[in-house]
Amino acid sequence: MSAKSHLKPAGDWDLLRHPPEFSLVLGGPLFQLMRRVHLSDDALMMARQRVIVIAMLAWLPLLLLCAMEGQLWGGTVAVPFLKDVEVHIRFLVALPILIVAELVVHRRMRPLIQQFLERNMVPENGLSRFKAAIDSALRLRNSVSAEVLLIALVYGLGILIIWRQYMALDTATWYATPSAGGSTLTVAGMWYGYVSLPIFQFLLCRWYFRLFIWARFLWQVSRIELSLVPTHPDRLGGLSFVSGQVYAFAVLAVAHGALLAGNLANRIFFLNASLPQYKAEIAVMVVFMLCIVLGPLLVFTPQLSQAKRSGLRAYGTLAERYVREFDTKWLRGGAPANEPLLGSADIQSLADLGNSYGVVQDMRIVPITRDALLRLVGATLAPIVPLALTLMSLEELLKKLIGVLF
C-alpha cells in the first residue's frame, strides 16, 4: 500500500482486495498546508513540530505584546497576562491536546474498514452501499468549502458574538478594558481576538466537524443489514471494534475539561467565585462529551435489538429440540443399552448449548460499555479536579483523604 493511498476516495479501491485505511483527519486544506510547510507527513507524524509552531503562533505574540504594554505581571489591569490561567491552559494545554488527538484518533481508526470486512459484517449485497458510505465520508473530510465555512463561522459567530458577549471577563484585563461604549481591545487583545482565538476555535470546530462525519458514516453503515452474530463473545454481535473507537476520543474529553477548568479558574481567582457555583456547568460539559462521543453509536441499537430477538428465538427453538431429545434418550430409556452415560458427549453439548444461549441473553443492544462511560467522564473531570484546592488547602485535602483511607 503506497504512502498516499489513504488520501484516495474509496471509489478508486477494490474494497475486498485492498480496503482503504479509514481516517477522519488525513484530509482538508489545513492538512495539505501542513504537508507543504513540512509540519506533517502522510502518516500524520511530526506532531511535536505542529504543537510547537501552532501553540507559539497563538501564545508567544501575546506574551511579547503584553510585555511591551506593561501588562505582563502587574500594571493597571485586574488580570495581567501571566496571571490569566485560562489563556495559558487554552493555548499551552488544550490546543496541543487537540493536535495530538489527531494522531491518536488516526492510528486507532486506520483498521476500521478492514475489521468490517474481516469479520464479514457487511453482506455481499451491501458492499456497494458500504463503499459509498466510505467514499462519502472521505469526500466530506477533504472538503475545501467545509473548512472555509468553519473559518467564517469562527469569525462571524465565535469571535464577534460568543467570545465578546459571553466569554470575555467583565473586568479590566490584559486584552480588553471596559468602557461606556463596550470593551476596548488592547494591542495584545487584537492579536488574541483575531489571530490566537480563531486558530484555537478553528481547530476545535474542525473536531466537531470530524465527529459529524463519524456520526454520519456510522448512520449510513447502520442502514445496511449487517451480519451480526448473536453468540459472538463480545456481546455486541461482533461490533465491539466499532464501540472501542470511543477510547480514542477520550483525548478530546481531556481538552474540553481543560478548557472548562481554565475558564472556571479565572472566575474563581478574579471574580471571587467558588467551584460549587459551577456544578451545573461541569455537569453540562460531561453530558455534552458523552453525547457527542457515545451518541453516534446508538444508531446500531435497532439492529442489535433485532439480532438479539432473532438469536433468542432461533437458539430457543434449537435448545427445545435438543433438551427434548436429551430427555427422551437419557431420562426415558431411549439410549441404547450398550451406550455408557459416563463420558458421553451429550452432556457437554447440552452445557455448550446452554452457554451459547446465555451469551445471546447477555447480548447488549446499546453498544456502550460501562468502562467507556467511566473513562470519558474521568477524562473530562480530570483537569477540573485540581480546582478542588481552591476550596481547601492541599494539607487539609490530604488529611481528609488519609482520614477516609485509614
C-alpha positions as CSV (number, residue, x, y, z in Angstrom):
1,M,0.0,0.0,0.0
2,S,1.5,3.4,-1.0
3,A,2.1,6.2,1.4
4,K,-0.6,8.3,-0.1
5,S,-3.1,5.5,-0.6
6,H,-5.3,6.6,2.3
7,L,-5.9,10.0,0.6
8,K,-7.7,8.5,-2.3
9,P,-11.5,8.3,-2.5
10,A,-12.9,4.8,-1.7
11,G,-14.3,4.7,-5.3
12,D,-10.7,4.2,-6.5
13,W,-10.3,1.0,-4.5
14,D,-11.1,-2.7,-4.8
15,L,-12.8,-2.8,-1.5
16,L,-12.3,-6.6,-0.9
17,R,-8.7,-6.9,-2.1
18,H,-7.3,-3.6,-1.0
19,P,-9.6,-2.0,1.6
20,P,-8.7,1.7,2.3
21,E,-7.5,2.9,5.7
22,F,-10.2,5.0,7.4
23,S,-9.1,8.3,8.8
24,L,-11.1,11.3,10.0
25,V,-8.0,13.6,10.0
26,L,-5.9,13.0,6.9
27,G,-7.6,15.5,4.6
28,G,-8.7,19.0,4.0
29,P,-6.9,22.2,3.1
30,L,-5.2,22.6,6.5
31,F,-3.8,19.1,6.4
32,Q,-2.4,19.8,2.9
33,L,-0.9,23.1,4.1
34,M,0.8,21.3,7.0
35,R,2.3,18.8,4.5
36,R,3.6,21.6,2.2
37,V,5.3,23.5,5.0
38,H,6.8,20.2,6.3
39,L,4.8,20.1,9.6
40,S,3.2,16.8,8.7
41,D,3.6,13.8,6.5
42,D,1.2,11.3,5.0
43,A,1.2,9.3,8.3
44,L,0.4,12.4,10.4
45,M,3.8,12.3,12.2
46,M,5.8,15.4,13.3
47,A,3.1,16.1,15.9
48,R,5.7,17.7,18.2
49,Q,6.6,20.3,15.5
50,R,3.0,21.1,14.8
51,V,2.3,21.6,18.5
52,I,5.3,23.9,19.0
53,V,4.7,26.0,15.9
54,I,0.9,26.4,16.3
55,A,1.0,26.9,20.1
56,M,3.7,29.5,19.8
57,L,1.9,31.3,17.0
58,A,-1.1,31.6,19.3
59,W,0.6,32.3,22.6
60,L,4.1,33.8,22.1
61,P,3.0,37.1,20.4
62,L,0.6,37.7,23.3
63,L,3.5,37.4,25.8
64,L,5.6,39.8,23.8
65,L,2.9,42.4,23.2
66,C,1.8,42.3,26.9
67,A,5.5,42.9,27.9
68,M,5.6,45.9,25.6
69,E,2.4,47.3,27.0
70,G,3.4,46.7,30.7
71,Q,0.6,44.2,31.3
72,L,2.7,41.1,31.7
73,W,2.5,40.7,35.5
74,G,1.2,43.9,37.1
75,G,0.1,47.1,35.6
76,T,-3.2,48.8,36.0
77,V,-5.4,45.8,34.9
78,A,-7.0,43.4,37.3
79,V,-6.0,40.4,35.2
80,P,-2.4,40.7,33.8
81,F,-1.3,38.2,31.2
82,L,0.8,35.9,33.3
83,K,-1.9,35.5,35.9
84,D,-4.6,34.7,33.3
85,V,-4.9,30.9,33.9
86,E,-7.4,30.4,31.1
87,V,-5.3,31.7,28.3
88,H,-2.3,29.6,29.2
89,I,-4.4,26.4,29.6
90,R,-6.2,27.2,26.3
91,F,-3.0,27.6,24.2
92,L,-0.4,25.6,26.1
93,V,-2.6,22.6,27.2
94,A,-5.8,22.3,25.3
95,L,-4.5,23.4,21.9
96,P,-1.6,20.8,22.0
97,I,-4.0,18.1,23.1
98,L,-6.3,18.9,20.1
99,I,-3.3,18.4,17.8
100,V,-2.1,15.2,19.5
101,A,-5.6,13.8,19.4
102,E,-5.4,13.8,15.6
103,L,-2.6,11.2,15.7
104,V,-4.4,9.2,18.4
105,V,-7.7,9.0,16.5
106,H,-6.0,8.4,13.2
107,R,-4.0,5.4,14.5
108,R,-7.0,3.9,16.3
109,M,-9.3,4.2,13.3
110,R,-7.0,3.0,10.5
111,P,-8.0,-0.7,10.5
112,L,-11.8,0.1,10.9
113,I,-12.8,-0.8,7.3
114,Q,-10.6,-3.9,7.3
115,Q,-12.3,-5.0,10.5
116,F,-15.8,-4.8,9.0
117,L,-14.6,-7.0,6.1
118,E,-12.5,-9.5,8.1
119,R,-15.4,-10.1,10.4
120,N,-17.8,-10.5,7.5
121,M,-20.1,-7.8,9.0
122,V,-21.2,-6.5,5.6
123,P,-23.0,-9.0,3.4
124,E,-22.2,-9.2,-0.3
125,N,-25.4,-7.3,-1.3
126,G,-24.4,-4.4,1.0
127,L,-20.8,-3.9,-0.2
128,S,-21.8,-1.2,-2.7
129,R,-23.6,0.8,-0.1
130,F,-20.7,0.3,2.4
131,K,-18.2,1.5,-0.3
132,A,-20.5,4.5,-1.0
133,A,-20.5,5.4,2.8
134,I,-16.7,5.3,2.9
135,D,-16.4,7.4,-0.2
136,S,-18.9,9.9,1.1
137,A,-17.0,10.3,4.4
138,L,-13.7,10.8,2.7
139,R,-15.1,13.4,0.3
140,L,-16.6,15.3,3.2
141,R,-13.4,15.1,5.2
142,N,-11.4,16.5,2.2
143,S,-13.9,19.3,1.5
144,V,-12.4,22.7,0.9
145,S,-15.8,24.5,1.3
146,A,-16.4,22.9,4.7
147,E,-13.2,24.4,6.1
148,V,-13.9,27.8,4.6
149,L,-17.3,27.7,6.2
150,L,-15.7,26.8,9.5
151,I,-13.4,29.9,9.3
152,A,-16.5,32.1,8.5
153,L,-18.3,30.5,11.5
154,V,-15.3,31.1,13.8
155,Y,-15.1,34.8,13.0
156,G,-18.8,35.6,12.5
157,L,-20.1,33.7,15.5
158,G,-17.3,32.5,17.7
159,I,-15.4,35.8,18.0
160,L,-17.8,38.6,17.3
161,I,-20.7,37.2,19.3
162,I,-19.9,34.3,21.7
163,W,-16.5,35.5,22.9
164,R,-17.2,39.2,23.0
165,Q,-20.6,38.9,24.6
166,Y,-20.4,35.8,26.8
167,M,-16.9,34.5,27.4
168,A,-14.7,37.6,28.0
169,L,-14.3,38.6,31.7
170,D,-16.3,41.6,32.8
171,T,-13.3,43.4,34.3
172,A,-10.1,45.1,33.1
173,T,-7.8,42.5,31.6
174,W,-4.6,42.4,29.6
175,Y,-6.7,42.0,26.4
176,A,-9.6,44.5,26.9
177,T,-10.7,47.3,29.2
178,P,-14.4,48.0,29.9
179,S,-15.7,51.4,28.7
180,A,-19.1,53.1,28.3
181,G,-19.3,52.0,24.7
182,G,-18.2,48.5,25.4
183,S,-14.9,46.8,25.8
184,T,-11.8,48.3,24.1
185,L,-9.2,45.8,22.9
186,T,-5.5,46.3,23.6
187,V,-2.9,45.6,21.0
188,A,-2.4,42.2,22.6
189,G,-6.2,41.8,22.7
190,M,-6.4,42.4,18.9
191,W,-4.0,39.6,18.3
192,Y,-5.8,37.5,20.8
193,G,-9.2,38.1,19.3
194,Y,-8.4,38.0,15.6
195,V,-5.5,35.5,15.4
196,S,-5.0,33.4,18.5
197,L,-8.6,32.6,19.4
198,P,-9.6,31.9,15.8
199,I,-6.7,29.4,15.4
200,F,-7.9,27.6,18.5
201,Q,-11.6,27.8,17.7
202,F,-11.0,26.6,14.1
203,L,-9.1,23.5,15.4
204,L,-11.9,22.9,17.9
205,C,-14.7,23.3,15.4
206,R,-12.9,21.1,12.9
207,W,-13.0,18.4,15.5
208,Y,-16.8,18.8,15.8
209,F,-17.0,18.6,12.0
210,R,-15.0,15.3,12.1
211,L,-17.3,13.9,14.8
212,F,-20.2,14.8,12.5
213,I,-18.5,12.9,9.7
214,W,-18.0,9.9,12.1
215,A,-21.7,10.0,13.2
216,R,-22.9,10.3,9.6
217,F,-20.7,7.4,8.5
218,L,-22.0,5.2,11.3
219,W,-25.6,6.1,10.5
220,Q,-25.1,5.2,6.8
221,V,-23.5,1.8,7.8
222,S,-26.3,1.1,10.2
223,R,-28.8,1.4,7.3
224,I,-27.1,-1.7,5.8
225,E,-28.4,-5.0,7.1
226,L,-25.2,-6.2,8.8
227,S,-24.4,-9.8,9.5
228,L,-24.5,-9.7,13.3
229,V,-23.8,-12.9,15.2
230,P,-25.9,-13.1,18.4
231,T,-23.5,-15.6,20.0
232,H,-20.4,-13.5,19.4
233,P,-18.4,-13.5,22.7
234,D,-18.1,-9.6,22.6
235,R,-21.9,-9.5,23.5
236,L,-22.3,-7.0,20.7
237,G,-22.8,-9.3,17.7
238,G,-19.2,-8.7,16.6
239,L,-19.4,-4.9,16.7
240,S,-17.1,-4.3,19.6
241,F,-14.4,-2.9,17.3
242,V,-16.7,0.0,16.5
243,S,-17.7,0.8,20.1
244,G,-14.0,0.5,21.0
245,Q,-13.3,3.6,18.9
246,V,-14.6,5.8,21.7
247,Y,-11.4,5.3,23.7
248,A,-9.5,7.4,21.1
249,F,-11.9,10.3,21.7
250,A,-11.0,10.4,25.5
251,V,-8.2,12.7,24.5
252,L,-10.7,15.2,23.3
253,A,-12.6,14.9,26.6
254,V,-9.4,15.9,28.4
255,A,-9.1,19.0,26.1
256,H,-12.7,20.0,26.9
257,G,-12.2,19.5,30.6
258,A,-9.0,21.7,30.5
259,L,-10.9,24.4,28.7
260,L,-13.6,24.5,31.3
261,A,-11.1,24.3,34.1
262,G,-9.2,27.4,32.8
263,N,-12.5,29.3,32.4
264,L,-13.6,28.5,36.0
265,A,-10.1,29.2,37.4
266,N,-10.2,32.8,36.1
267,R,-13.7,33.3,37.6
268,I,-12.6,31.8,41.0
269,F,-9.3,33.8,41.2
270,F,-10.5,37.2,39.8
271,L,-14.3,37.4,40.4
272,N,-14.4,35.8,43.9
273,A,-16.5,32.9,42.7
274,S,-16.3,29.4,44.2
275,L,-16.2,26.0,42.5
276,P,-19.5,24.7,43.8
277,Q,-21.2,27.6,41.9
278,Y,-20.4,25.9,38.7
279,K,-21.7,22.4,39.3
280,A,-24.2,22.9,36.5
281,E,-21.6,23.9,34.0
282,I,-19.4,20.9,34.9
283,A,-22.4,18.6,34.6
284,V,-23.3,20.1,31.2
285,M,-19.8,19.6,29.9
286,V,-19.7,15.9,31.0
287,V,-23.1,15.3,29.4
288,F,-22.0,17.1,26.2
289,M,-18.9,14.9,25.8
290,L,-20.9,11.8,26.4
291,C,-23.5,12.8,23.8
292,I,-21.0,13.7,21.0
293,V,-18.8,10.7,21.6
294,L,-21.2,7.9,22.6
295,G,-24.4,9.2,21.0
296,P,-23.4,8.1,17.4
297,L,-23.1,4.5,18.5
298,L,-26.8,4.3,19.3
299,V,-27.6,4.1,15.6
300,F,-26.7,0.4,15.8
301,T,-29.3,-0.3,18.6
302,P,-32.2,-1.3,16.3
303,Q,-30.0,-3.9,14.5
304,L,-28.6,-5.2,17.8
305,S,-32.0,-5.4,19.3
306,Q,-33.3,-7.3,16.2
307,A,-30.3,-9.7,16.2
308,K,-30.8,-10.4,19.9
309,R,-34.5,-11.2,19.4
310,S,-33.8,-13.4,16.4
311,G,-31.0,-15.1,18.3
312,L,-33.1,-15.9,21.3
313,R,-35.9,-17.2,19.1
314,A,-33.5,-19.4,17.0
315,Y,-31.4,-20.7,19.9
316,G,-34.6,-21.2,22.0
317,T,-36.0,-23.4,19.3
318,L,-32.7,-25.3,18.9
319,A,-32.5,-25.7,22.7
320,E,-36.0,-27.0,22.9
321,R,-35.3,-29.7,20.3
322,Y,-32.1,-30.7,22.0
323,V,-33.3,-30.9,25.5
324,R,-36.4,-32.9,24.5
325,E,-34.2,-35.5,22.6
326,F,-31.8,-35.5,25.6
327,D,-34.6,-36.1,28.0
328,T,-36.0,-38.9,25.8
329,K,-32.6,-40.6,25.4
330,W,-31.2,-40.4,28.9
331,L,-34.2,-40.0,31.2
332,R,-36.9,-42.0,29.5
333,G,-34.9,-45.1,28.5
334,G,-34.2,-44.1,24.8
335,A,-30.5,-44.6,25.0
336,P,-29.0,-47.9,23.6
337,A,-28.2,-50.4,26.4
338,N,-24.5,-50.6,25.5
339,E,-24.0,-46.7,25.4
340,P,-22.4,-45.6,28.7
341,L,-23.5,-42.4,30.3
342,L,-20.1,-41.7,31.7
343,G,-18.0,-39.9,29.1
344,S,-20.9,-39.2,26.8
345,A,-20.6,-36.1,24.7
346,D,-24.3,-35.4,25.0
347,I,-23.9,-33.7,28.4
348,Q,-21.1,-31.5,27.3
349,S,-23.1,-30.5,24.2
350,L,-26.0,-29.6,26.5
351,A,-23.7,-27.4,28.6
352,D,-22.3,-25.8,25.4
353,L,-25.8,-25.1,24.1
354,G,-26.7,-23.5,27.5
355,N,-23.6,-21.3,27.3
356,S,-24.5,-20.2,23.8
357,Y,-28.0,-19.3,24.9
358,G,-26.6,-17.4,27.8
359,V,-24.4,-15.3,25.5
360,V,-27.4,-14.4,23.4
361,Q,-29.3,-13.4,26.6
362,D,-26.4,-11.2,27.7
363,M,-26.0,-9.5,24.3
364,R,-26.2,-5.7,24.7
365,I,-28.5,-3.7,22.5
366,V,-26.7,-0.5,23.4
367,P,-23.1,-0.6,22.2
368,I,-21.7,1.4,25.1
369,T,-19.7,-0.2,27.9
370,R,-19.5,0.9,31.5
371,D,-15.7,1.2,31.1
372,A,-16.0,3.6,28.1
373,L,-18.6,5.7,30.0
374,L,-16.4,6.0,33.1
375,R,-13.3,6.7,31.1
376,L,-14.9,9.6,29.3
377,V,-16.4,11.0,32.5
378,G,-13.0,10.7,34.2
379,A,-11.1,12.2,31.3
380,T,-13.5,15.2,31.3
381,L,-13.3,15.8,35.0
382,A,-9.5,15.2,35.5
383,P,-8.4,18.7,34.5
384,I,-11.1,20.2,36.8
385,V,-10.1,18.2,39.9
386,P,-7.1,20.5,40.8
387,L,-9.6,23.3,41.3
388,A,-10.8,21.5,44.5
389,L,-7.7,23.0,46.1
390,T,-9.5,26.4,45.9
391,L,-12.0,25.0,48.5
392,M,-9.3,23.9,51.0
393,S,-5.5,23.8,51.2
394,L,-3.5,20.8,50.0
395,E,-2.7,19.9,53.6
396,E,-6.4,19.8,54.5
397,L,-7.2,17.8,51.5
398,L,-4.5,15.2,52.3
399,K,-5.7,15.0,55.9
400,K,-9.3,14.3,54.7
401,L,-8.0,11.7,52.2
402,I,-5.9,9.9,54.9
403,G,-8.9,10.0,57.2
404,V,-11.0,8.3,54.6
405,L,-8.5,5.7,53.8
406,F,-7.2,4.9,57.3
